[in-house]
Amino acid sequence: MSRFFGTDGVRGEANNGVMTAETAMKLAMAAGRYFTRGAHRHRVVIGKDTRLSGYMIEGAMEAGFTSVGMEVLLTGPIPTPAVGMLTKSMRADIGVMISASHNPFTDNGVKFFGPDGYKLSDEDEAAIEAMMDEPRLAAASDIGRAKQIDDAAGRYIEIAKASFPKSLSLDGLKIVVDCANGAAYRTAPTVLWELGADVLPLAVEPDGRNINRNCGSTDPKICAEWVVANGADIGVALDGDADRAILIDETGRVVDGDQIIGLIAAGWRAAGRLAGDAVVTTVMSNMGLERMLEGIGVGLIRTPVGDRHVVAEMRARGMNVGGEQSGHVVLSDYATTGDGLIAALQVMAAMQTEGRSASDVCAMFEAMPQVLENIRFEASGADPLSAPAVRAAIDEAEARLAGTGRLLIRKSGTEPLIRVMAEGEDESLIRAVVSAISAEVAAA
């Protein structure tokens, strides 16, 4: 089991546990050593979101990378997918995004990208972790330099705009964009405005502490209220690092990642663009999506939770559409990881092409009832899932759901949470089994 890496890089409470300046520096030293291959001058791209602790982690990683001889390119606040794009386009040896995504500002994290712009494999992460206790510093004459890349945001803006069909514009659309006081607070409104939209920016005043607070993809209530109150055509709620988006239609209804994936998959298949006639999602995706795709001849492959797993499966099978119910949508024609803004632009392209409202184009299927509860546990204590009472409750639930639904229970890879999810035709039944299991987990 990894000491540091979880579902999506390294993440934890800032200045505590795995997310200290010391650990960040050691991670940088090890990653720099691991990706120092060949005789060229090696470089790393470092981006971040708007968290207060980003300054500390960025400084520590800058010190770590330069101490092993790497040149450091600092982008400032920028979406996670931009780091993947820039790592490849600038021929860097490694990319780093400092972010805890949708978590509160008190947390932070580190996501690594390889020279191809993709997140690292489990094998790469294990190799880096093994090197953390064996630092090899560069000679005094070989210490690296660091510099700010002033055009990083501009590069990403142009890449995002290029994902939108050149024959279309956003003229006539009024769009609320909730940037979660995070990494896309400048780039997302700019992209939408330059494509022709009437833009209403929300949560674009980061102060280091308000990222994801009462806003963004995990709390889209205010975004939905703005859409309805302002007569907007659509709302886009990004998370802190903008690699996911939840949409709001003109009626204020929330549109999750499953509906977005269904819409894009159907449109791309009709246009002959859907590679492999299939999409990749996780075990969390609704069975309604699976049935809808089956009806149009599109397959669905499930992976464990985490966009990294989705991308790995997409690459292995040569597919170009995948994602998660949470709003991570991966379109590999444009990006190496989830990109909330680019996914939203594909939905808007469908609206403009078909002359239909967001509520029309995003109603791809009727979701099967699904209930999810998150139960926090003491990370230093015993594993709640190993408790006999919990196991008994799970066995009973599986027996009750047999043939009519499914049960998914897992530990979060980023927080000390047990996630209990049930899905099925009988909503009262799935609520009952989730409640029973959750009660036993809480008591364990």
TORKOL-4160 file (C-alpha; in steps of 0.2 Angstrom, whole numbers, padded with zeros to 4 digits, m for minus):
444
<pt num="1" X="0000" Y="0000" Z="0000"/>
<pt num="2" X="0006" Y="0017" Z="m0005"/>
<pt num="3" X="0012" Y="0029" Z="0009"/>
<pt num="4" X="0008" Y="0044" Z="0000"/>
<pt num="5" X="m0002" Y="0041" Z="m0017"/>
<pt num="6" X="m0020" Y="0039" Z="m0017"/>
<pt num="7" X="m0034" Y="0038" Z="m0031"/>
<pt num="8" X="m0027" Y="0055" Z="m0039"/>
<pt num="9" X="m0010" Y="0059" Z="m0033"/>
<pt num="10" X="m0005" Y="0064" Z="m0016"/>
<pt num="11" X="m0019" Y="0073" Z="m0005"/>
<pt num="12" X="m0022" Y="0078" Z="0013"/>
<pt num="13" X="m0024" Y="0092" Z="0025"/>
<pt num="14" X="m0011" Y="0106" Z="0022"/>
<pt num="15" X="0004" Y="0106" Z="0034"/>
<pt num="16" X="m0001" Y="0090" Z="0041"/>
<pt num="17" X="0002" Y="0071" Z="0037"/>
<pt num="18" X="0007" Y="0069" Z="0019"/>
<pt num="19" X="0004" Y="0086" Z="0014"/>
<pt num="20" X="0019" Y="0096" Z="0022"/>
<pt num="21" X="0032" Y="0107" Z="0014"/>
<pt num="22" X="0045" Y="0093" Z="0018"/>
<pt num="23" X="0035" Y="0080" Z="0009"/>
<pt num="24" X="0032" Y="0091" Z="m0006"/>
<pt num="25" X="0050" Y="0094" Z="m0007"/>
<pt num="26" X="0055" Y="0076" Z="m0006"/>
<pt num="27" X="0042" Y="0071" Z="m0019"/>
<pt num="28" X="0049" Y="0084" Z="m0031"/>
<pt num="29" X="0067" Y="0078" Z="m0028"/>
<pt num="30" X="0061" Y="0060" Z="m0031"/>
<pt num="31" X="0051" Y="0064" Z="m0046"/>
<pt num="32" X="0064" Y="0075" Z="m0054"/>
<pt num="33" X="0077" Y="0061" Z="m0052"/>
<pt num="34" X="0065" Y="0048" Z="m0059"/>
<pt num="35" X="0061" Y="0059" Z="m0075"/>
<pt num="36" X="0079" Y="0064" Z="m0077"/>
<pt num="37" X="0083" Y="0054" Z="m0093"/>
<pt num="38" X="0095" Y="0059" Z="m0106"/>
<pt num="39" X="0108" Y="0073" Z="m0108"/>
<pt num="40" X="0096" Y="0088" Z="m0111"/>
<pt num="41" X="0092" Y="0101" Z="m0099"/>
<pt num="42" X="0077" Y="0094" Z="m0090"/>
<pt num="43" X="0061" Y="0105" Z="m0085"/>
<pt num="44" X="0045" Y="0104" Z="m0075"/>
<pt num="45" X="0029" Y="0113" Z="m0077"/>
<pt num="46" X="0021" Y="0118" Z="m0061"/>
<pt num="47" X="0003" Y="0124" Z="m0060"/>
<pt num="48" X="m0009" Y="0127" Z="m0045"/>
<pt num="49" X="m0026" Y="0132" Z="m0040"/>
<pt num="50" X="m0030" Y="0146" Z="m0028"/>
<pt num="51" X="m0028" Y="0138" Z="m0011"/>
<pt num="52" X="m0018" Y="0148" Z="0003"/>
<pt num="53" X="m0007" Y="0133" Z="0005"/>
<pt num="54" X="m0002" Y="0133" Z="m0013"/>
<pt num="55" X="0011" Y="0145" Z="m0010"/>
<pt num="56" X="0020" Y="0134" Z="0002"/>
<pt num="57" X="0018" Y="0118" Z="m0008"/>
<pt num="58" X="0024" Y="0127" Z="m0024"/>
<pt num="59" X="0039" Y="0134" Z="m0015"/>
<pt num="60" X="0044" Y="0118" Z="m0008"/>
<pt num="61" X="0042" Y="0109" Z="m0025"/>
<pt num="62" X="0052" Y="0122" Z="m0033"/>
<pt num="63" X="0066" Y="0120" Z="m0021"/>
<pt num="64" X="0065" Y="0101" Z="m0023"/>
<pt num="65" X="0066" Y="0101" Z="m0042"/>
<pt num="66" X="0079" Y="0114" Z="m0044"/>
<pt num="67" X="0090" Y="0105" Z="m0031"/>
<pt num="68" X="0091" Y="0090" Z="m0042"/>
<pt num="69" X="0095" Y="0101" Z="m0057"/>
<pt num="70" X="0078" Y="0103" Z="m0066"/>
<pt num="71" X="0072" Y="0120" Z="m0074"/>
<pt num="72" X="0055" Y="0125" Z="m0066"/>
<pt num="73" X="0042" Y="0133" Z="m0076"/>
<pt num="74" X="0028" Y="0141" Z="m0065"/>
<pt num="75" X="0011" Y="0145" Z="m0072"/>
<pt num="76" X="0002" Y="0152" Z="m0057"/>
<pt num="77" X="m0017" Y="0147" Z="m0055"/>
<pt num="78" X="m0022" Y="0137" Z="m0070"/>
<pt num="79" X="m0034" Y="0122" Z="m0073"/>
<pt num="80" X="m0027" Y="0104" Z="m0071"/>
<pt num="81" X="m0030" Y="0099" Z="m0089"/>
<pt num="82" X="m0019" Y="0114" Z="m0094"/>
<pt num="83" X="m0004" Y="0107" Z="m0085"/>
<pt num="84" X="m0006" Y="0091" Z="m0095"/>
<pt num="85" X="m0007" Y="0101" Z="m0111"/>
<pt num="86" X="0008" Y="0112" Z="m0107"/>
<pt num="87" X="0019" Y="0098" Z="m0101"/>
<pt num="88" X="0018" Y="0090" Z="m0118"/>
<pt num="89" X="0017" Y="0106" Z="m0129"/>
<pt num="90" X="0032" Y="0113" Z="m0120"/>
<pt num="91" X="0042" Y="0097" Z="m0121"/>
<pt num="92" X="0044" Y="0097" Z="m0102"/>
<pt num="93" X="0049" Y="0080" Z="m0093"/>
<pt num="94" X="0036" Y="0081" Z="m0080"/>
<pt num="95" X="0021" Y="0092" Z="m0075"/>
<pt num="96" X="0014" Y="0095" Z="m0058"/>
<pt num="97" X="m0003" Y="0102" Z="m0053"/>
<pt num="98" X="m0005" Y="0108" Z="m0035"/>
<pt num="99" X="m0023" Y="0106" Z="m0030"/>
<pt num="100" X="m0035" Y="0096" Z="m0019"/>
<pt num="101" X="m0048" Y="0097" Z="m0033"/>
<pt num="102" X="m0066" Y="0099" Z="m0025"/>
<pt num="103" X="m0060" Y="0097" Z="m0007"/>
<pt num="104" X="m0060" Y="0112" Z="0005"/>
<pt num="105" X="m0046" Y="0125" Z="0006"/>
<pt num="106" X="m0038" Y="0117" Z="0021"/>
<pt num="107" X="m0033" Y="0102" Z="0010"/>
<pt num="108" X="m0021" Y="0102" Z="m0004"/>
<pt num="109" X="m0013" Y="0089" Z="m0016"/>
<pt num="110" X="m0001" Y="0085" Z="m0030"/>
<pt num="111" X="m0005" Y="0077" Z="m0046"/>
<pt num="112" X="0009" Y="0072" Z="m0058"/>
<pt num="113" X="0009" Y="0071" Z="m0077"/>
<pt num="114" X="0022" Y="0062" Z="m0087"/>
<pt num="115" X="0031" Y="0070" Z="m0103"/>
<pt num="116" X="0016" Y="0064" Z="m0114"/>
<pt num="117" X="0004" Y="0075" Z="m0104"/>
<pt num="118" X="m0005" Y="0060" Z="m0095"/>
<pt num="119" X="m0006" Y="0056" Z="m0077"/>
<pt num="120" X="0007" Y="0044" Z="m0070"/>
<pt num="121" X="0004" Y="0025" Z="m0069"/>
<pt num="122" X="0004" Y="0016" Z="m0052"/>
<pt num="123" X="0021" Y="0009" Z="m0057"/>
<pt num="124" X="0028" Y="0027" Z="m0060"/>
<pt num="125" X="0021" Y="0033" Z="m0043"/>
<pt num="126" X="0028" Y="0018" Z="m0034"/>
<pt num="127" X="0045" Y="0021" Z="m0042"/>
<pt num="128" X="0044" Y="0039" Z="m0036"/>
<pt num="129" X="0039" Y="0035" Z="m0019"/>
<pt num="130" X="0053" Y="0022" Z="m0017"/>
<pt num="131" X="0066" Y="0036" Z="m0022"/>
<pt num="132" X="0060" Y="0048" Z="m0009"/>
<pt num="133" X="0071" Y="0042" Z="0005"/>
<pt num="134" X="0087" Y="0042" Z="m0007"/>
<pt num="135" X="0089" Y="0060" Z="m0012"/>
<pt num="136" X="0103" Y="0063" Z="m0025"/>
<pt num="137" X="0107" Y="0082" Z="m0026"/>
<pt num="138" X="0114" Y="0090" Z="m0041"/>
<pt num="139" X="0132" Y="0098" Z="m0040"/>
<pt num="140" X="0132" Y="0117" Z="m0036"/>
<pt num="141" X="0135" Y="0121" Z="m0054"/>
<pt num="142" X="0120" Y="0111" Z="m0060"/>
<pt num="143" X="0106" Y="0118" Z="m0049"/>
<pt num="144" X="0091" Y="0122" Z="m0059"/>
<pt num="145" X="0082" Y="0139" Z="m0061"/>
<pt num="146" X="0064" Y="0144" Z="m0060"/>
<pt num="147" X="0054" Y="0156" Z="m0070"/>
<pt num="148" X="0036" Y="0162" Z="m0072"/>
<pt num="149" X="0028" Y="0157" Z="m0088"/>
<pt num="150" X="0017" Y="0173" Z="m0092"/>
<pt num="151" X="0007" Y="0166" Z="m0107"/>
<pt num="152" X="0002" Y="0149" Z="m0099"/>
<pt num="153" X="m0016" Y="0155" Z="m0096"/>
<pt num="154" X="m0017" Y="0162" Z="m0114"/>
<pt num="155" X="m0010" Y="0146" Z="m0121"/>
<pt num="156" X="m0024" Y="0136" Z="m0113"/>
<pt num="157" X="m0038" Y="0148" Z="m0118"/>
<pt num="158" X="m0033" Y="0146" Z="m0136"/>
<pt num="159" X="m0033" Y="0127" Z="m0134"/>
<pt num="160" X="m0050" Y="0127" Z="m0126"/>
<pt num="161" X="m0057" Y="0138" Z="m0139"/>
<pt num="162" X="m0051" Y="0127" Z="m0153"/>
<pt num="163" X="m0061" Y="0112" Z="m0146"/>
<pt num="164" X="m0077" Y="0122" Z="m0151"/>
<pt num="165" X="m0082" Y="0119" Z="m0169"/>
<pt num="166" X="m0076" Y="0133" Z="m0180"/>
<pt num="167" X="m0092" Y="0134" Z="m0189"/>
<pt num="168" X="m0101" Y="0139" Z="m0173"/>
<pt num="169" X="m0101" Y="0153" Z="m0160"/>
<pt num="170" X="m0110" Y="0156" Z="m0143"/>
<pt num="171" X="m0119" Y="0171" Z="m0150"/>
<pt num="172" X="m0136" Y="0172" Z="m0142"/>
<pt num="173" X="m0132" Y="0162" Z="m0127"/>
<pt num="174" X="m0132" Y="0169" Z="m0109"/>
<pt num="175" X="m0121" Y="0158" Z="m0098"/>
<pt num="176" X="m0118" Y="0158" Z="m0080"/>
<pt num="177" X="m0100" Y="0151" Z="m0076"/>
<pt num="178" X="m0097" Y="0146" Z="m0058"/>
<pt num="179" X="m0078" Y="0145" Z="m0056"/>
<pt num="180" X="m0078" Y="0139" Z="m0038"/>
<pt num="181" X="m0066" Y="0153" Z="m0034"/>
<pt num="182" X="m0053" Y="0141" Z="m0041"/>
<pt num="183" X="m0040" Y="0138" Z="m0055"/>
<pt num="184" X="m0052" Y="0143" Z="m0069"/>
<pt num="185" X="m0058" Y="0160" Z="m0062"/>
<pt num="186" X="m0050" Y="0169" Z="m0076"/>
<pt num="187" X="m0048" Y="0157" Z="m0090"/>
<pt num="188" X="m0066" Y="0150" Z="m0091"/>
<pt num="189" X="m0076" Y="0167" Z="m0092"/>
<pt num="190" X="m0063" Y="0173" Z="m0105"/>
<pt num="191" X="m0065" Y="0157" Z="m0116"/>
<pt num="192" X="m0084" Y="0159" Z="m0116"/>
<pt num="193" X="m0084" Y="0178" Z="m0119"/>
<pt num="194" X="m0072" Y="0176" Z="m0134"/>
<pt num="195" X="m0083" Y="0163" Z="m0142"/>
<pt num="196" X="m0097" Y="0175" Z="m0142"/>
<pt num="197" X="m0107" Y="0172" Z="m0126"/>
<pt num="198" X="m0115" Y="0184" Z="m0114"/>
<pt num="199" X="m0106" Y="0178" Z="m0098"/>
<pt num="200" X="m0111" Y="0180" Z="m0080"/>
<pt num="201" X="m0096" Y="0175" Z="m0070"/>
<pt num="202" X="m0099" Y="0168" Z="m0052"/>
<pt num="203" X="m0086" Y="0164" Z="m0039"/>
<pt num="204" X="m0072" Y="0172" Z="m0047"/>
<pt num="205" X="m0064" Y="0181" Z="m0032"/>
<pt num="206" X="m0053" Y="0169" Z="m0024"/>
<pt num="207" X="m0045" Y="0174" Z="m0007"/>
<pt num="208" X="m0036" Y="0158" Z="m0003"/>
<pt num="209" X="m0049" Y="0152" Z="0008"/>
<pt num="210" X="m0065" Y="0152" Z="m0002"/>
<pt num="211" X="m0061" Y="0139" Z="m0015"/>
<pt num="212" X="m0076" Y="0127" Z="m0017"/>
<pt num="213" X="m0085" Y="0135" Z="m0002"/>
<pt num="214" X="m0104" Y="0136" Z="m0006"/>
<pt num="215" X="m0100" Y="0136" Z="m0025"/>
<pt num="216" X="m0094" Y="0125" Z="m0039"/>
<pt num="217" X="m0098" Y="0108" Z="m0045"/>
<pt num="218" X="m0100" Y="0100" Z="m0028"/>
<pt num="219" X="m0112" Y="0114" Z="m0022"/>
<pt num="220" X="m0121" Y="0121" Z="m0038"/>
<pt num="221" X="m0136" Y="0128" Z="m0029"/>
<pt num="222" X="m0131" Y="0147" Z="m0031"/>
<pt num="223" X="m0127" Y="0143" Z="m0049"/>
<pt num="224" X="m0144" Y="0136" Z="m0052"/>
<pt num="225" X="m0152" Y="0151" Z="m0044"/>
<pt num="226" X="m0142" Y="0163" Z="m0055"/>
<pt num="227" X="m0147" Y="0154" Z="m0071"/>
<pt num="228" X="m0166" Y="0155" Z="m0067"/>
<pt num="229" X="m0165" Y="0173" Z="m0060"/>
<pt num="230" X="m0155" Y="0179" Z="m0075"/>
<pt num="231" X="m0164" Y="0170" Z="m0088"/>
<pt num="232" X="m0148" Y="0161" Z="m0093"/>
<pt num="233" X="m0148" Y="0147" Z="m0106"/>
<pt num="234" X="m0136" Y="0136" Z="m0096"/>
<pt num="235" X="m0125" Y="0136" Z="m0081"/>
<pt num="236" X="m0107" Y="0128" Z="m0079"/>
<pt num="237" X="m0101" Y="0124" Z="m0062"/>
<pt num="238" X="m0083" Y="0120" Z="m0061"/>
<pt num="239" X="m0073" Y="0112" Z="m0047"/>
<pt num="240" X="m0058" Y="0120" Z="m0039"/>
<pt num="241" X="m0046" Y="0114" Z="m0052"/>
<pt num="242" X="m0058" Y="0114" Z="m0066"/>
<pt num="243" X="m0056" Y="0096" Z="m0072"/>
<pt num="244" X="m0074" Y="0093" Z="m0069"/>
<pt num="245" X="m0091" Y="0102" Z="m0072"/>
<pt num="246" X="m0109" Y="0100" Z="m0067"/>
<pt num="247" X="m0121" Y="0109" Z="m0079"/>
<pt num="248" X="m0137" Y="0118" Z="m0075"/>
<pt num="249" X="m0151" Y="0119" Z="m0088"/>
<pt num="250" X="m0162" Y="0134" Z="m0091"/>
<pt num="251" X="m0175" Y="0127" Z="m0078"/>
<pt num="252" X="m0162" Y="0126" Z="m0064"/>
<pt num="253" X="m0160" Y="0107" Z="m0066"/>
<pt num="254" X="m0143" Y="0099" Z="m0062"/>
<pt num="255" X="m0136" Y="0089" Z="m0076"/>
<pt num="256" X="m0122" Y="0077" Z="m0071"/>
<pt num="257" X="m0108" Y="0069" Z="m0079"/>
<pt num="258" X="m0118" Y="0054" Z="m0085"/>
<pt num="259" X="m0130" Y="0064" Z="m0095"/>
<pt num="260" X="m0115" Y="0074" Z="m0103"/>
<pt num="261" X="m0106" Y="0058" Z="m0108"/>
<pt num="262" X="m0122" Y="0051" Z="m0115"/>
<pt num="263" X="m0125" Y="0067" Z="m0125"/>
<pt num="264" X="m0107" Y="0068" Z="m0132"/>
<pt num="265" X="m0106" Y="0049" Z="m0136"/>
<pt num="266" X="m0123" Y="0050" Z="m0146"/>
<pt num="267" X="m0117" Y="0065" Z="m0155"/>
<pt num="268" X="m0100" Y="0059" Z="m0159"/>
<pt num="269" X="m0106" Y="0042" Z="m0165"/>
<pt num="270" X="m0119" Y="0050" Z="m0176"/>
<pt num="271" X="m0105" Y="0060" Z="m0184"/>
<pt num="272" X="m0093" Y="0045" Z="m0185"/>
<pt num="273" X="m0081" Y="0052" Z="m0172"/>
<pt num="274" X="m0084" Y="0040" Z="m0158"/>
<pt num="275" X="m0068" Y="0029" Z="m0157"/>
<pt num="276" X="m0073" Y="0011" Z="m0154"/>
<pt num="277" X="m0091" Y="0014" Z="m0153"/>
<pt num="278" X="m0090" Y="0013" Z="m0134"/>
<pt num="279" X="m0086" Y="0025" Z="m0119"/>
<pt num="280" X="m0077" Y="0022" Z="m0103"/>
<pt num="281" X="m0085" Y="0026" Z="m0086"/>
<pt num="282" X="m0083" Y="0021" Z="m0068"/>
<pt num="283" X="m0093" Y="0009" Z="m0057"/>
<pt num="284" X="m0103" Y="0024" Z="m0051"/>
<pt num="285" X="m0111" Y="0028" Z="m0068"/>
<pt num="286" X="m0130" Y="0026" Z="m0068"/>
<pt num="287" X="m0137" Y="0010" Z="m0076"/>
<pt num="288" X="m0149" Y="0022" Z="m0086"/>
<pt num="289" X="m0134" Y="0028" Z="m0095"/>
<pt num="290" X="m0129" Y="0010" Z="m0099"/>
<pt num="291" X="m0146" Y="0006" Z="m0106"/>
<pt num="292" X="m0147" Y="0022" Z="m0116"/>
<pt num="293" X="m0130" Y="0019" Z="m0124"/>
<pt num="294" X="m0135" Y="0000" Z="m0128"/>
<pt num="295" X="m0150" Y="0007" Z="m0137"/>
<pt num="296" X="m0140" Y="0016" Z="m0149"/>
<pt num="297" X="m0126" Y="0003" Z="m0152"/>
<pt num="298" X="m0113" Y="0011" Z="m0140"/>
<pt num="299" X="m0104" Y="0000" Z="m0127"/>
<pt num="300" X="m0100" Y="0005" Z="m0110"/>
<pt num="301" X="m0084" Y="m0001" Z="m0100"/>
<pt num="302" X="m0083" Y="0002" Z="m0082"/>
<pt num="303" X="m0067" Y="0005" Z="m0071"/>
<pt num="304" X="m0064" Y="0009" Z="m0053"/>
<pt num="305" X="m0067" Y="0027" Z="m0047"/>
<pt num="306" X="m0055" Y="0040" Z="m0053"/>
<pt num="307" X="m0052" Y="0048" Z="m0069"/>
<pt num="308" X="m0035" Y="0041" Z="m0070"/>
<pt num="309" X="m0042" Y="0024" Z="m0072"/>
<pt num="310" X="m0054" Y="0030" Z="m0085"/>
<pt num="311" X="m0040" Y="0037" Z="m0095"/>
<pt num="312" X="m0029" Y="0022" Z="m0093"/>
<pt num="313" X="m0044" Y="0011" Z="m0100"/>
<pt num="314" X="m0047" Y="0023" Z="m0114"/>
<pt num="315" X="m0029" Y="0023" Z="m0120"/>
<pt num="316" X="m0028" Y="0004" Z="m0119"/>
<pt num="317" X="m0044" Y="0002" Z="m0130"/>
<pt num="318" X="m0041" Y="0017" Z="m0141"/>
<pt num="319" X="m0057" Y="0026" Z="m0136"/>
<pt num="320" X="m0059" Y="0045" Z="m0135"/>
<pt num="321" X="m0074" Y="0048" Z="m0124"/>
<pt num="322" X="m0075" Y="0043" Z="m0105"/>
<pt num="323" X="m0078" Y="0050" Z="m0088"/>
<pt num="324" X="m0087" Y="0050" Z="m0072"/>
<pt num="325" X="m0104" Y="0054" Z="m0065"/>
<pt num="326" X="m0096" Y="0068" Z="m0054"/>
<pt num="327" X="m0092" Y="0078" Z="m0070"/>
<pt num="328" X="m0075" Y="0072" Z="m0075"/>
<pt num="329" X="m0077" Y="0071" Z="m0094"/>
<pt num="330" X="m0062" Y="0065" Z="m0103"/>
<pt num="331" X="m0062" Y="0069" Z="m0122"/>
<pt num="332" X="m0045" Y="0063" Z="m0128"/>
<pt num="333" X="m0046" Y="0072" Z="m0145"/>
<pt num="334" X="m0043" Y="0088" Z="m0135"/>
<pt num="335" X="m0036" Y="0084" Z="m0117"/>
<pt num="336" X="m0026" Y="0071" Z="m0108"/>
<pt num="337" X="m0037" Y="0072" Z="m0093"/>
<pt num="338" X="m0054" Y="0078" Z="m0087"/>
<pt num="339" X="m0058" Y="0096" Z="m0093"/>
<pt num="340" X="m0075" Y="0103" Z="m0087"/>
<pt num="341" X="m0074" Y="0118" Z="m0098"/>
<pt num="342" X="m0071" Y="0108" Z="m0114"/>
<pt num="343" X="m0085" Y="0096" Z="m0110"/>
<pt num="344" X="m0097" Y="0110" Z="m0107"/>
<pt num="345" X="m0092" Y="0118" Z="m0124"/>
<pt num="346" X="m0097" Y="0101" Z="m0133"/>
<pt num="347" X="m0114" Y="0102" Z="m0125"/>
<pt num="348" X="m0116" Y="0121" Z="m0130"/>
<pt num="349" X="m0111" Y="0115" Z="m0148"/>
<pt num="350" X="m0125" Y="0103" Z="m0148"/>
<pt num="351" X="m0137" Y="0117" Z="m0142"/>
<pt num="352" X="m0131" Y="0129" Z="m0156"/>
<pt num="353" X="m0131" Y="0116" Z="m0169"/>
<pt num="354" X="m0148" Y="0109" Z="m0165"/>
<pt num="355" X="m0156" Y="0125" Z="m0160"/>
<pt num="356" X="m0163" Y="0117" Z="m0144"/>
<pt num="357" X="m0162" Y="0121" Z="m0126"/>
<pt num="358" X="m0151" Y="0114" Z="m0113"/>
<pt num="359" X="m0165" Y="0105" Z="m0105"/>
<pt num="360" X="m0169" Y="0096" Z="m0122"/>
<pt num="361" X="m0152" Y="0091" Z="m0127"/>
<pt num="362" X="m0146" Y="0086" Z="m0109"/>
<pt num="363" X="m0161" Y="0074" Z="m0106"/>
<pt num="364" X="m0153" Y="0059" Z="m0113"/>
<pt num="365" X="m0160" Y="0046" Z="m0102"/>
<pt num="366" X="m0171" Y="0043" Z="m0086"/>
<pt num="367" X="m0159" Y="0040" Z="m0072"/>
<pt num="368" X="m0162" Y="0024" Z="m0061"/>
<pt num="369" X="m0164" Y="0029" Z="m0043"/>
<pt num="370" X="m0147" Y="0030" Z="m0035"/>
<pt num="371" X="m0143" Y="0034" Z="m0016"/>
<pt num="372" X="m0126" Y="0038" Z="m0010"/>
<pt num="373" X="m0120" Y="0041" Z="0008"/>
<pt num="374" X="m0103" Y="0046" Z="0014"/>
<pt num="375" X="m0098" Y="0041" Z="0032"/>
<pt num="376" X="m0083" Y="0049" Z="0039"/>
<pt num="377" X="m0071" Y="0037" Z="0050"/>
<pt num="378" X="m0056" Y="0039" Z="0060"/>
<pt num="379" X="m0042" Y="0036" Z="0048"/>
<pt num="380" X="m0030" Y="0030" Z="0062"/>
<pt num="381" X="m0042" Y="0017" Z="0068"/>
<pt num="382" X="m0048" Y="0000" Z="0063"/>
<pt num="383" X="m0055" Y="m0002" Z="0045"/>
<pt num="384" X="m0074" Y="m0001" Z="0047"/>
<pt num="385" X="m0077" Y="m0012" Z="0032"/>
<pt num="386" X="m0069" Y="m0027" Z="0041"/>
<pt num="387" X="m0081" Y="m0026" Z="0056"/>
<pt num="388" X="m0092" Y="m0042" Z="0057"/>
<pt num="389" X="m0108" Y="m0031" Z="0059"/>
<pt num="390" X="m0104" Y="m0021" Z="0043"/>
<pt num="391" X="m0100" Y="m0037" Z="0033"/>
<pt num="392" X="m0117" Y="m0044" Z="0039"/>
<pt num="393" X="m0126" Y="m0029" Z="0034"/>
<pt num="394" X="m0118" Y="m0029" Z="0016"/>
<pt num="395" X="m0122" Y="m0047" Z="0014"/>
<pt num="396" X="m0140" Y="m0044" Z="0018"/>
<pt num="397" X="m0142" Y="m0029" Z="0007"/>
<pt num="398" X="m0134" Y="m0039" Z="m0008"/>
<pt num="399" X="m0147" Y="m0053" Z="m0005"/>
<pt num="400" X="m0161" Y="m0040" Z="m0005"/>
<pt num="401" X="m0155" Y="m0032" Z="m0021"/>
<pt num="402" X="m0152" Y="m0048" Z="m0030"/>
<pt num="403" X="m0159" Y="m0046" Z="m0048"/>
<pt num="404" X="m0166" Y="m0028" Z="m0046"/>
<pt num="405" X="m0151" Y="m0017" Z="m0042"/>
<pt num="406" X="m0133" Y="m0016" Z="m0037"/>
<pt num="407" X="m0123" Y="m0011" Z="m0022"/>
<pt num="408" X="m0106" Y="m0002" Z="m0022"/>
<pt num="409" X="m0096" Y="0001" Z="m0006"/>
<pt num="410" X="m0078" Y="0008" Z="m0006"/>
<pt num="411" X="m0066" Y="0019" Z="0003"/>
<pt num="412" X="m0063" Y="0036" Z="m0004"/>
<pt num="413" X="m0046" Y="0038" Z="m0011"/>
<pt num="414" X="m0044" Y="0056" Z="m0006"/>
<pt num="415" X="m0053" Y="0058" Z="0011"/>
<pt num="416" X="m0057" Y="0047" Z="0027"/>
<pt num="417" X="m0074" Y="0042" Z="0020"/>
<pt num="418" X="m0083" Y="0026" Z="0017"/>
<pt num="419" X="m0095" Y="0028" Z="0002"/>
<pt num="420" X="m0110" Y="0018" Z="0002"/>
<pt num="421" X="m0120" Y="0018" Z="m0014"/>
<pt num="422" X="m0135" Y="0007" Z="m0020"/>
<pt num="423" X="m0144" Y="0008" Z="m0036"/>
<pt num="424" X="m0160" Y="m0001" Z="m0042"/>
<pt num="425" X="m0178" Y="0000" Z="m0048"/>
<pt num="426" X="m0186" Y="0001" Z="m0031"/>
<pt num="427" X="m0180" Y="0018" Z="m0023"/>
<pt num="428" X="m0187" Y="0014" Z="m0006"/>
<pt num="429" X="m0178" Y="m0002" Z="m0005"/>
<pt num="430" X="m0161" Y="0005" Z="m0010"/>
<pt num="431" X="m0163" Y="0019" Z="0003"/>
<pt num="432" X="m0167" Y="0006" Z="0016"/>
<pt num="433" X="m0151" Y="m0004" Z="0012"/>
<pt num="434" X="m0140" Y="0011" Z="0011"/>
<pt num="435" X="m0147" Y="0017" Z="0028"/>
<pt num="436" X="m0144" Y="0000" Z="0036"/>
<pt num="437" X="m0126" Y="m0001" Z="0030"/>
<pt num="438" X="m0122" Y="0017" Z="0034"/>
<pt num="439" X="m0128" Y="0014" Z="0052"/>
<pt num="440" X="m0117" Y="m0001" Z="0055"/>
<pt num="441" X="m0102" Y="0008" Z="0047"/>
<pt num="442" X="m0104" Y="0023" Z="0058"/>
<pt num="443" X="m0105" Y="0012" Z="0073"/>
<pt num="444" X="m0090" Y="0002" Z="0069"/>
